[in-house]
């Protein structure tokens, strides 16, 4: 009798598609970079530090998700 015959096979892990994860991570990074650039330019234009419309760049992944779901329907 062989020991390997008595062992239970390990359950397989579910396969995870990493493309959506990478897409939203890239969108989040892009939003952060755009926010930093826009905030720097806005500070230069305004002459003081404040957060305005440039904050919407931080929500880029959320907007992408919502718009893609709306267009798909």
C-alpha positions as CSV (number, residue, x, y, z in Angstrom):
1,X,0.0,0.0,0.0
2,X,1.4,3.4,-1.0
3,X,1.1,6.4,1.3
4,X,0.1,8.7,-1.5
5,X,-3.0,6.7,-2.2
6,X,-4.4,7.3,1.3
7,X,-4.0,11.1,1.3
8,X,-6.9,13.3,0.3
9,X,-6.4,15.5,-2.7
10,X,-6.2,19.2,-1.9
11,X,-9.2,21.2,-3.0
12,X,-8.5,23.4,-6.0
13,X,-8.4,27.2,-5.5
14,X,-11.0,29.2,-7.4
15,X,-9.5,30.9,-10.4
16,X,-9.5,34.7,-10.0
17,X,-9.4,36.9,-13.1
18,X,-6.8,39.6,-12.2
19,X,-7.6,41.8,-15.2
20,X,-10.4,43.8,-13.5
21,X,-8.3,44.2,-10.4
22,X,-5.4,45.6,-12.5
23,X,-7.8,47.8,-14.4
24,X,-9.2,49.4,-11.3
25,X,-5.8,49.7,-9.6
26,X,-4.5,51.5,-12.7
27,X,-7.6,53.8,-12.7
28,X,-7.0,54.5,-9.0
29,X,-3.3,55.3,-9.6
30,X,-4.2,57.5,-12.6
31,X,-6.8,59.3,-10.6
32,X,-4.3,59.9,-7.8
33,X,-1.7,61.2,-10.2
34,X,-4.2,63.5,-12.0
35,X,-5.4,64.8,-8.6
36,X,-1.9,65.7,-7.5
37,X,-1.2,67.4,-10.8
38,X,-4.6,69.3,-10.8
39,X,-4.2,70.3,-7.1
40,X,-0.7,71.7,-7.8
41,X,-2.0,73.7,-10.7
42,X,-5.1,74.9,-8.8
43,X,-2.9,76.0,-5.9
44,X,-0.8,78.0,-8.3
45,X,-3.9,79.6,-10.0
46,X,-5.7,80.3,-6.7
47,X,-2.7,81.4,-4.7
48,X,-3.9,79.4,-1.7
49,X,-4.4,75.7,-0.8
50,X,-7.9,74.4,-1.2
51,X,-9.6,71.3,-2.7
52,X,-12.2,71.9,-5.4
53,X,-13.2,70.0,-8.5
54,X,-9.9,68.2,-8.7
55,X,-11.1,65.9,-6.0
56,X,-13.3,64.2,-8.5
57,X,-10.2,62.6,-10.0
58,X,-9.9,60.5,-6.8
59,X,-13.3,58.9,-7.7
60,X,-12.2,57.9,-11.2
61,X,-12.6,54.2,-10.6
62,X,-16.1,54.7,-9.1
63,X,-17.2,56.8,-12.0
64,X,-15.8,54.3,-14.5
65,X,-17.6,51.5,-12.9
66,X,-20.9,53.4,-12.7
67,X,-20.8,54.6,-16.3
68,X,-19.8,51.2,-17.7
69,X,-22.7,49.6,-15.8
70,X,-25.1,52.3,-17.1
71,X,-24.0,52.0,-20.7
72,X,-24.1,48.2,-20.6
73,X,-27.8,48.2,-19.6
